[in-house]
Amino acid sequence: MFFGWILVIAVVYLLVKGDTKVNFTQKESPEQKLKERYINGEIDEETYLRMKSVIHGK
């Protein structure tokens, strides 16, 4: 019984403490993801510009 309480307290502590590196309130926008793909060389400039115009609805 004693170990059960310790386990419950440990689980609650880990849930409340959370991970400071994870921030669920700030999600990357589609344009930020697109820019990151371009910078990493995953897509070329033409594709970047075309996809950017699609994102902005132009």
PDB file of N, CA, C, O and CB in Angstrom:
ATOM      1  N   MET A   1       0.828  -1.193   0.000  1.00  0.00           N
ATOM      2  CA  MET A   1       0.000   0.000   0.000  1.00  0.00           C
ATOM      3  C   MET A   1       0.873   1.258   0.000  1.00  0.00           C
ATOM      4  O   MET A   1       0.568   2.233  -0.687  1.00  0.00           O
ATOM      5  CB  MET A   1      -0.943  -0.003   1.214  1.00  0.00           C
ATOM      6  N   PHE A   2       1.939   1.227   0.760  1.00  0.00           N
ATOM      7  CA  PHE A   2       2.837   2.372   0.844  1.00  0.00           C
ATOM      8  C   PHE A   2       3.474   2.668  -0.512  1.00  0.00           C
ATOM      9  O   PHE A   2       3.583   3.826  -0.913  1.00  0.00           O
ATOM     10  CB  PHE A   2       3.922   2.123   1.895  1.00  0.00           C
ATOM     11  N   PHE A   3       3.893   1.614  -1.216  1.00  0.00           N
ATOM     12  CA  PHE A   3       4.522   1.801  -2.527  1.00  0.00           C
ATOM     13  C   PHE A   3       3.513   2.297  -3.562  1.00  0.00           C
ATOM     14  O   PHE A   3       3.885   2.999  -4.503  1.00  0.00           O
ATOM     15  CB  PHE A   3       5.157   0.489  -3.004  1.00  0.00           C
ATOM     16  N   GLY A   4       2.273   1.947  -3.399  1.00  0.00           N
ATOM     17  CA  GLY A   4       1.230   2.443  -4.287  1.00  0.00           C
ATOM     18  C   GLY A   4       1.096   3.949  -4.203  1.00  0.00           C
ATOM     19  O   GLY A   4       0.966   4.626  -5.223  1.00  0.00           O
ATOM     20  N   TRP A   5       1.128   4.478  -2.975  1.00  0.00           N
ATOM     21  CA  TRP A   5       1.040   5.926  -2.789  1.00  0.00           C
ATOM     22  C   TRP A   5       2.260   6.631  -3.367  1.00  0.00           C
ATOM     23  O   TRP A   5       2.141   7.703  -3.959  1.00  0.00           O
ATOM     24  CB  TRP A   5       0.895   6.264  -1.304  1.00  0.00           C
ATOM     25  N   ILE A   6       3.416   6.038  -3.197  1.00  0.00           N
ATOM     26  CA  ILE A   6       4.634   6.629  -3.758  1.00  0.00           C
ATOM     27  C   ILE A   6       4.531   6.684  -5.283  1.00  0.00           C
ATOM     28  O   ILE A   6       4.917   7.675  -5.903  1.00  0.00           O
ATOM     29  CB  ILE A   6       5.889   5.819  -3.326  1.00  0.00           C
ATOM     30  N   LEU A   7       4.010   5.619  -5.879  1.00  0.00           N
ATOM     31  CA  LEU A   7       3.838   5.591  -7.328  1.00  0.00           C
ATOM     32  C   LEU A   7       2.849   6.658  -7.792  1.00  0.00           C
ATOM     33  O   LEU A   7       3.095   7.339  -8.787  1.00  0.00           O
ATOM     34  CB  LEU A   7       3.367   4.208  -7.778  1.00  0.00           C
ATOM     35  N   VAL A   8       1.745   6.807  -7.086  1.00  0.00           N
ATOM     36  CA  VAL A   8       0.747   7.822  -7.434  1.00  0.00           C
ATOM     37  C   VAL A   8       1.342   9.218  -7.326  1.00  0.00           C
ATOM     38  O   VAL A   8       1.137  10.050  -8.209  1.00  0.00           O
ATOM     39  CB  VAL A   8      -0.487   7.702  -6.526  1.00  0.00           C
ATOM     40  N   ILE A   9       2.065   9.476  -6.268  1.00  0.00           N
ATOM     41  CA  ILE A   9       2.687  10.792  -6.069  1.00  0.00           C
ATOM     42  C   ILE A   9       3.716  11.061  -7.162  1.00  0.00           C
ATOM     43  O   ILE A   9       3.802  12.178  -7.672  1.00  0.00           O
ATOM     44  CB  ILE A   9       3.353  10.878  -4.674  1.00  0.00           C
ATOM     45  N   ALA A  10       4.491  10.051  -7.523  1.00  0.00           N
ATOM     46  CA  ALA A  10       5.505  10.223  -8.569  1.00  0.00           C
ATOM     47  C   ALA A  10       4.853  10.538  -9.909  1.00  0.00           C
ATOM     48  O   ALA A  10       5.334  11.409 -10.634  1.00  0.00           O
ATOM     49  CB  ALA A  10       6.377   8.963  -8.689  1.00  0.00           C
ATOM     50  N   VAL A  11       3.779   9.853 -10.249  1.00  0.00           N
ATOM     51  CA  VAL A  11       3.090  10.096 -11.510  1.00  0.00           C
ATOM     52  C   VAL A  11       2.494  11.503 -11.532  1.00  0.00           C
ATOM     53  O   VAL A  11       2.614  12.211 -12.531  1.00  0.00           O
ATOM     54  CB  VAL A  11       1.990   9.044 -11.734  1.00  0.00           C
ATOM     55  N   VAL A  12       1.862  11.904 -10.452  1.00  0.00           N
ATOM     56  CA  VAL A  12       1.278  13.250 -10.378  1.00  0.00           C
ATOM     57  C   VAL A  12       2.375  14.301 -10.498  1.00  0.00           C
ATOM     58  O   VAL A  12       2.197  15.300 -11.195  1.00  0.00           O
ATOM     59  CB  VAL A  12       0.494  13.440  -9.052  1.00  0.00           C
ATOM     60  N   TYR A  13       3.488  14.092  -9.841  1.00  0.00           N
ATOM     61  CA  TYR A  13       4.605  15.034  -9.907  1.00  0.00           C
ATOM     62  C   TYR A  13       5.101  15.184 -11.348  1.00  0.00           C
ATOM     63  O   TYR A  13       5.319  16.300 -11.821  1.00  0.00           O
ATOM     64  CB  TYR A  13       5.756  14.569  -8.990  1.00  0.00           C
ATOM     65  N   LEU A  14       5.278  14.063 -12.037  1.00  0.00           N
ATOM     66  CA  LEU A  14       5.774  14.119 -13.414  1.00  0.00           C
ATOM     67  C   LEU A  14       4.781  14.804 -14.347  1.00  0.00           C
ATOM     68  O   LEU A  14       5.186  15.515 -15.267  1.00  0.00           O
ATOM     69  CB  LEU A  14       6.075  12.715 -13.923  1.00  0.00           C
ATOM     70  N   LEU A  15       3.495  14.598 -14.123  1.00  0.00           N
ATOM     71  CA  LEU A  15       2.484  15.251 -14.948  1.00  0.00           C
ATOM     72  C   LEU A  15       2.427  16.753 -14.704  1.00  0.00           C
ATOM     73  O   LEU A  15       2.278  17.536 -15.641  1.00  0.00           O
ATOM     74  CB  LEU A  15       1.126  14.639 -14.685  1.00  0.00           C
ATOM     75  N   VAL A  16       2.545  17.146 -13.447  1.00  0.00           N
ATOM     76  CA  VAL A  16       2.480  18.569 -13.100  1.00  0.00           C
ATOM     77  C   VAL A  16       3.757  19.283 -13.508  1.00  0.00           C
ATOM     78  O   VAL A  16       3.713  20.405 -14.011  1.00  0.00           O
ATOM     79  CB  VAL A  16       2.234  18.749 -11.597  1.00  0.00           C
ATOM     80  N   LYS A  17       4.874  18.643 -13.295  1.00  0.00           N
ATOM     81  CA  LYS A  17       6.171  19.248 -13.606  1.00  0.00           C
ATOM     82  C   LYS A  17       6.269  19.552 -15.088  1.00  0.00           C
ATOM     83  O   LYS A  17       6.653  20.658 -15.468  1.00  0.00           O
ATOM     84  CB  LYS A  17       7.322  18.324 -13.178  1.00  0.00           C
ATOM     85  N   GLY A  18       5.930  18.593 -15.925  1.00  0.00           N
ATOM     86  CA  GLY A  18       5.958  18.788 -17.373  1.00  0.00           C
ATOM     87  C   GLY A  18       7.367  18.945 -17.898  1.00  0.00           C
ATOM     88  O   GLY A  18       8.334  18.999 -17.138  1.00  0.00           O
ATOM     89  N   ASP A  19       7.463  19.018 -19.199  1.00  0.00           N
ATOM     90  CA  ASP A  19       8.739  19.211 -19.864  1.00  0.00           C
ATOM     91  C   ASP A  19       8.810  20.655 -20.335  1.00  0.00           C
ATOM     92  O   ASP A  19       7.940  21.111 -21.077  1.00  0.00           O
ATOM     93  CB  ASP A  19       8.918  18.218 -21.052  1.00  0.00           C
ATOM     94  N   THR A  20       9.839  21.374 -19.911  1.00  0.00           N
ATOM     95  CA  THR A  20       9.939  22.795 -20.251  1.00  0.00           C
ATOM     96  C   THR A  20      10.280  23.007 -21.718  1.00  0.00           C
ATOM     97  O   THR A  20      10.087  24.110 -22.230  1.00  0.00           O
ATOM     98  CB  THR A  20      10.985  23.469 -19.381  1.00  0.00           C
ATOM     99  N   LYS A  21      10.776  21.994 -22.409  1.00  0.00           N
ATOM    100  CA  LYS A  21      11.129  22.142 -23.815  1.00  0.00           C
ATOM    101  C   LYS A  21       9.905  22.055 -24.725  1.00  0.00           C
ATOM    102  O   LYS A  21       9.941  22.537 -25.857  1.00  0.00           O
ATOM    103  CB  LYS A  21      12.140  21.082 -24.210  1.00  0.00           C
ATOM    104  N   VAL A  22       8.855  21.464 -24.254  1.00  0.00           N
ATOM    105  CA  VAL A  22       7.652  21.300 -25.065  1.00  0.00           C
ATOM    106  C   VAL A  22       6.719  22.468 -24.796  1.00  0.00           C
ATOM    107  O   VAL A  22       6.356  22.743 -23.652  1.00  0.00           O
ATOM    108  CB  VAL A  22       6.946  19.945 -24.762  1.00  0.00           C
ATOM    109  N   ASN A  23       6.337  23.152 -25.869  1.00  0.00           N
ATOM    110  CA  ASN A  23       5.434  24.290 -25.739  1.00  0.00           C
ATOM    111  C   ASN A  23       4.285  24.078 -26.718  1.00  0.00           C
ATOM    112  O   ASN A  23       4.436  24.290 -27.921  1.00  0.00           O
ATOM    113  CB  ASN A  23       6.176  25.654 -26.009  1.00  0.00           C
ATOM    114  N   PHE A  24       3.142  23.658 -26.193  1.00  0.00           N
ATOM    115  CA  PHE A  24       2.013  23.340 -27.041  1.00  0.00           C
ATOM    116  C   PHE A  24       1.252  24.575 -27.495  1.00  0.00           C
ATOM    117  O   PHE A  24       0.408  24.472 -28.386  1.00  0.00           O
ATOM    118  CB  PHE A  24       1.088  22.414 -26.323  1.00  0.00           C
ATOM    119  N   THR A  25       1.516  25.724 -26.923  1.00  0.00           N
ATOM    120  CA  THR A  25       0.773  26.923 -27.292  1.00  0.00           C
ATOM    121  C   THR A  25       1.326  27.583 -28.540  1.00  0.00           C
ATOM    122  O   THR A  25       0.599  28.310 -29.218  1.00  0.00           O
ATOM    123  CB  THR A  25       0.782  27.907 -26.156  1.00  0.00           C
ATOM    124  N   GLN A  26       2.591  27.351 -28.864  1.00  0.00           N
ATOM    125  CA  GLN A  26       3.194  27.977 -30.035  1.00  0.00           C
ATOM    126  C   GLN A  26       3.443  26.909 -31.090  1.00  0.00           C
ATOM    127  O   GLN A  26       4.425  26.169 -31.021  1.00  0.00           O
ATOM    128  CB  GLN A  26       4.516  28.708 -29.664  1.00  0.00           C
ATOM    129  N   LYS A  27       2.550  26.837 -32.061  1.00  0.00           N
ATOM    130  CA  LYS A  27       2.709  25.900 -33.154  1.00  0.00           C
ATOM    131  C   LYS A  27       3.304  26.640 -34.343  1.00  0.00           C
ATOM    132  O   LYS A  27       3.054  27.827 -34.552  1.00  0.00           O
ATOM    133  CB  LYS A  27       1.357  25.235 -33.525  1.00  0.00           C
ATOM    134  N   GLU A  28       4.090  25.915 -35.109  1.00  0.00           N
ATOM    135  CA  GLU A  28       4.665  26.519 -36.298  1.00  0.00           C
ATOM    136  C   GLU A  28       3.582  26.772 -37.335  1.00  0.00           C
ATOM    137  O   GLU A  28       2.703  25.938 -37.556  1.00  0.00           O
ATOM    138  CB  GLU A  28       5.767  25.626 -36.878  1.00  0.00           C
ATOM    139  N   SER A  29       3.660  27.924 -37.960  1.00  0.00           N
ATOM    140  CA  SER A  29       2.720  28.225 -39.033  1.00  0.00           C
ATOM    141  C   SER A  29       3.152  27.473 -40.288  1.00  0.00           C
ATOM    142  O   SER A  29       4.308  27.064 -40.395  1.00  0.00           O
ATOM    143  CB  SER A  29       2.643  29.762 -39.300  1.00  0.00           C
ATOM    144  N   PRO A  30       2.240  27.287 -41.231  1.00  0.00           N
ATOM    145  CA  PRO A  30       2.613  26.621 -42.481  1.00  0.00           C
ATOM    146  C   PRO A  30       3.754  27.334 -43.201  1.00  0.00           C
ATOM    147  O   PRO A  30       4.614  26.691 -43.803  1.00  0.00           O
ATOM    148  CB  PRO A  30       1.409  26.531 -43.400  1.00  0.00           C
ATOM    149  N   GLU A  31       3.758  28.654 -43.137  1.00  0.00           N
ATOM    150  CA  GLU A  31       4.832  29.398 -43.799  1.00  0.00           C
ATOM    151  C   GLU A  31       6.177  29.158 -43.114  1.00  0.00           C
ATOM    152  O   GLU A  31       7.201  29.073 -43.791  1.00  0.00           O
ATOM    153  CB  GLU A  31       4.510  30.898 -43.812  1.00  0.00           C
ATOM    154  N   GLN A  32       6.190  29.048 -41.808  1.00  0.00           N
ATOM    155  CA  GLN A  32       7.431  28.757 -41.087  1.00  0.00           C
ATOM    156  C   GLN A  32       7.959  27.378 -41.458  1.00  0.00           C
ATOM    157  O   GLN A  32       9.161  27.202 -41.655  1.00  0.00           O
ATOM    158  CB  GLN A  32       7.208  28.848 -39.570  1.00  0.00           C
ATOM    159  N   LYS A  33       7.058  26.396 -41.553  1.00  0.00           N
ATOM    160  CA  LYS A  33       7.470  25.048 -41.942  1.00  0.00           C
ATOM    161  C   LYS A  33       8.007  25.040 -43.367  1.00  0.00           C
ATOM    162  O   LYS A  33       9.001  24.376 -43.661  1.00  0.00           O
ATOM    163  CB  LYS A  33       6.296  24.066 -41.811  1.00  0.00           C
ATOM    164  N   LEU A  34       7.346  25.780 -44.246  1.00  0.00           N
ATOM    165  CA  LEU A  34       7.783  25.863 -45.633  1.00  0.00           C
ATOM    166  C   LEU A  34       9.164  26.503 -45.725  1.00  0.00           C
ATOM    167  O   LEU A  34      10.029  26.025 -46.459  1.00  0.00           O
ATOM    168  CB  LEU A  34       6.772  26.658 -46.467  1.00  0.00           C
ATOM    169  N   LYS A  35       9.363  27.576 -44.985  1.00  0.00           N
ATOM    170  CA  LYS A  35      10.650  28.266 -44.982  1.00  0.00           C
ATOM    171  C   LYS A  35      11.754  27.341 -44.469  1.00  0.00           C
ATOM    172  O   LYS A  35      12.866  27.342 -44.997  1.00  0.00           O
ATOM    173  CB  LYS A  35      10.576  29.540 -44.120  1.00  0.00           C
ATOM    174  N   GLU A  36      11.446  26.565 -43.453  1.00  0.00           N
ATOM    175  CA  GLU A  36      12.417  25.622 -42.894  1.00  0.00           C
ATOM    176  C   GLU A  36      12.800  24.554 -43.938  1.00  0.00           C
ATOM    177  O   GLU A  36      13.968  24.182 -44.049  1.00  0.00           O
ATOM    178  CB  GLU A  36      11.840  24.948 -41.620  1.00  0.00           C
ATOM    179  N   ARG A  37      11.825  24.078 -44.684  1.00  0.00           N
ATOM    180  CA  ARG A  37      12.103  23.090 -45.734  1.00  0.00           C
ATOM    181  C   ARG A  37      12.995  23.683 -46.816  1.00  0.00           C
ATOM    182  O   ARG A  37      13.887  23.006 -47.328  1.00  0.00           O
ATOM    183  CB  ARG A  37      10.793  22.578 -46.355  1.00  0.00           C
ATOM    184  N   TYR A  38      12.760  24.939 -47.164  1.00  0.00           N
ATOM    185  CA  TYR A  38      13.580  25.622 -48.168  1.00  0.00           C
ATOM    186  C   TYR A  38      15.008  25.810 -47.665  1.00  0.00           C
ATOM    187  O   TYR A  38      15.968  25.556 -48.393  1.00  0.00           O
ATOM    188  CB  TYR A  38      12.964  26.984 -48.533  1.00  0.00           C
ATOM    189  N   ILE A  39      15.141  26.249 -46.436  1.00  0.00           N
ATOM    190  CA  ILE A  39      16.467  26.471 -45.854  1.00  0.00           C
ATOM    191  C   ILE A  39      17.254  25.166 -45.764  1.00  0.00           C
ATOM    192  O   ILE A  39      18.466  25.152 -45.978  1.00  0.00           O
ATOM    193  CB  ILE A  39      16.341  27.106 -44.462  1.00  0.00           C
ATOM    194  N   ASN A  40      16.563  24.071 -45.449  1.00  0.00           N
ATOM    195  CA  ASN A  40      17.238  22.774 -45.322  1.00  0.00           C
ATOM    196  C   ASN A  40      17.536  22.133 -46.676  1.00  0.00           C
ATOM    197  O   ASN A  40      18.156  21.071 -46.737  1.00  0.00           O
ATOM    198  CB  ASN A  40      16.390  21.829 -44.491  1.00  0.00           C
ATOM    199  N   GLY A  41      17.100  22.770 -47.758  1.00  0.00           N
ATOM    200  CA  GLY A  41      17.380  22.253 -49.085  1.00  0.00           C
ATOM    201  C   GLY A  41      16.441  21.146 -49.536  1.00  0.00           C
ATOM    202  O   GLY A  41      16.727  20.449 -50.510  1.00  0.00           O
ATOM    203  N   GLU A  42      15.327  20.980 -48.840  1.00  0.00           N
ATOM    204  CA  GLU A  42      14.368  19.944 -49.208  1.00  0.00           C
ATOM    205  C   GLU A  42      13.577  20.320 -50.457  1.00  0.00           C
ATOM    206  O   GLU A  42      13.146  19.447 -51.210  1.00  0.00           O
ATOM    207  CB  GLU A  42      13.415  19.681 -48.053  1.00  0.00           C
ATOM    208  N   ILE A  43      13.388  21.620 -50.676  1.00  0.00           N
ATOM    209  CA  ILE A  43      12.669  22.092 -51.862  1.00  0.00           C
ATOM    210  C   ILE A  43      13.484  23.213 -52.500  1.00  0.00           C
ATOM    211  O   ILE A  43      14.283  23.866 -51.829  1.00  0.00           O
ATOM    212  CB  ILE A  43      11.220  22.583 -51.498  1.00  0.00           C
ATOM    213  N   ASP A  44      13.275  23.435 -53.808  1.00  0.00           N
ATOM    214  CA  ASP A  44      14.000  24.498 -54.497  1.00  0.00           C
ATOM    215  C   ASP A  44      13.225  25.819 -54.411  1.00  0.00           C
ATOM    216  O   ASP A  44      12.114  25.872 -53.883  1.00  0.00           O
ATOM    217  CB  ASP A  44      14.247  24.112 -55.973  1.00  0.00           C
ATOM    218  N   GLU A  45      13.837  26.877 -54.940  1.00  0.00           N
ATOM    219  CA  GLU A  45      13.249  28.208 -54.821  1.00  0.00           C
ATOM    220  C   GLU A  45      11.910  28.308 -55.546  1.00  0.00           C
ATOM    221  O   GLU A  45      10.970  28.922 -55.041  1.00  0.00           O
ATOM    222  CB  GLU A  45      14.208  29.252 -55.368  1.00  0.00           C
ATOM    223  N   GLU A  46      11.826  27.709 -56.717  1.00  0.00           N
ATOM    224  CA  GLU A  46      10.581  27.767 -57.487  1.00  0.00           C
ATOM    225  C   GLU A  46       9.429  27.116 -56.711  1.00  0.00           C
ATOM    226  O   GLU A  46       8.327  27.661 -56.638  1.00  0.00           O
ATOM    227  CB  GLU A  46      10.764  27.072 -58.855  1.00  0.00           C
ATOM    228  N   THR A  47       9.701  25.964 -56.146  1.00  0.00           N
ATOM    229  CA  THR A  47       8.681  25.259 -55.360  1.00  0.00           C
ATOM    230  C   THR A  47       8.315  26.072 -54.120  1.00  0.00           C
ATOM    231  O   THR A  47       7.144  26.170 -53.753  1.00  0.00           O
ATOM    232  CB  THR A  47       9.181  23.850 -54.949  1.00  0.00           C
ATOM    233  N   TYR A  48       9.325  26.650 -53.484  1.00  0.00           N
ATOM    234  CA  TYR A  48       9.077  27.481 -52.297  1.00  0.00           C
ATOM    235  C   TYR A  48       8.135  28.644 -52.619  1.00  0.00           C
ATOM    236  O   TYR A  48       7.156  28.876 -51.909  1.00  0.00           O
ATOM    237  CB  TYR A  48      10.406  28.022 -51.737  1.00  0.00           C
ATOM    238  N   LEU A  49       8.442  29.368 -53.694  1.00  0.00           N
ATOM    239  CA  LEU A  49       7.631  30.530 -54.056  1.00  0.00           C
ATOM    240  C   LEU A  49       6.213  30.124 -54.456  1.00  0.00           C
ATOM    241  O   LEU A  49       5.247  30.805 -54.112  1.00  0.00           O
ATOM    242  CB  LEU A  49       8.293  31.299 -55.198  1.00  0.00           C
ATOM    243  N   ARG A  50       6.093  29.005 -55.189  1.00  0.00           N
ATOM    244  CA  ARG A  50       4.767  28.528 -55.602  1.00  0.00           C
ATOM    245  C   ARG A  50       3.939  28.124 -54.384  1.00  0.00           C
ATOM    246  O   ARG A  50       2.764  28.475 -54.282  1.00  0.00           O
ATOM    247  CB  ARG A  50       4.898  27.336 -56.577  1.00  0.00           C
ATOM    248  N   MET A  51       4.548  27.395 -53.475  1.00  0.00           N
ATOM    249  CA  MET A  51       3.813  26.939 -52.286  1.00  0.00           C
ATOM    250  C   MET A  51       3.482  28.104 -51.365  1.00  0.00           C
ATOM    251  O   MET A  51       2.434  28.109 -50.719  1.00  0.00           O
ATOM    252  CB  MET A  51       4.626  25.884 -51.521  1.00  0.00           C
ATOM    253  N   LYS A  52       4.365  29.087 -51.302  1.00  0.00           N
ATOM    254  CA  LYS A  52       4.114  30.260 -50.484  1.00  0.00           C
ATOM    255  C   LYS A  52       2.901  31.035 -51.008  1.00  0.00           C
ATOM    256  O   LYS A  52       2.076  31.519 -50.234  1.00  0.00           O
ATOM    257  CB  LYS A  52       5.354  31.163 -50.451  1.00  0.00           C
ATOM    258  N   SER A  53       2.809  31.141 -52.343  1.00  0.00           N
ATOM    259  CA  SER A  53       1.658  31.846 -52.909  1.00  0.00           C
ATOM    260  C   SER A  53       0.368  31.072 -52.663  1.00  0.00           C
ATOM    261  O   SER A  53      -0.691  31.676 -52.494  1.00  0.00           O
ATOM    262  CB  SER A  53       1.855  32.075 -54.413  1.00  0.00           C
ATOM    263  N   VAL A  54       0.444  29.753 -52.640  1.00  0.00           N
ATOM    264  CA  VAL A  54      -0.745  28.945 -52.332  1.00  0.00           C
ATOM    265  C   VAL A  54      -1.177  29.167 -50.887  1.00  0.00           C
ATOM    266  O   VAL A  54      -2.369  29.276 -50.598  1.00  0.00           O
ATOM    267  CB  VAL A  54      -0.465  27.442 -52.582  1.00  0.00           C
ATOM    268  N   ILE A  55      -0.214  29.232 -49.994  1.00  0.00           N
ATOM    269  CA  ILE A  55      -0.522  29.459 -48.571  1.00  0.00           C
ATOM    270  C   ILE A  55      -1.226  30.803 -48.383  1.00  0.00           C
ATOM    271  O   ILE A  55      -2.177  30.910 -47.609  1.00  0.00           O
ATOM    272  CB  ILE A  55       0.774  29.413 -47.717  1.00  0.00           C
ATOM    273  N   HIS A  56      -0.759  31.811 -49.088  1.00  0.00           N
ATOM    274  CA  HIS A  56      -1.336  33.155 -48.945  1.00  0.00           C
ATOM    275  C   HIS A  56      -2.581  33.357 -49.805  1.00  0.00           C
ATOM    276  O   HIS A  56      -3.212  34.412 -49.745  1.00  0.00           O
ATOM    277  CB  HIS A  56      -0.301  34.201 -49.305  1.00  0.00           C
ATOM    278  N   GLY A  57      -2.934  32.360 -50.598  1.00  0.00           N
ATOM    279  CA  GLY A  57      -4.153  32.432 -51.399  1.00  0.00           C
ATOM    280  C   GLY A  57      -4.038  33.331 -52.614  1.00  0.00           C
ATOM    281  O   GLY A  57      -5.044  33.879 -53.066  1.00  0.00           O
ATOM    282  N   LYS A  58      -2.865  33.495 -53.141  1.00  0.00           N
ATOM    283  CA  LYS A  58      -2.678  34.382 -54.311  1.00  0.00           C
ATOM    284  C   LYS A  58      -2.640  33.561 -55.572  1.00  0.00           C
ATOM    285  O   LYS A  58      -2.491  34.112 -56.662  1.00  0.00           O
ATOM    286  CB  LYS A  58      -1.382  35.217 -54.184  1.00  0.00           C
TER     287      LYS A  58
END
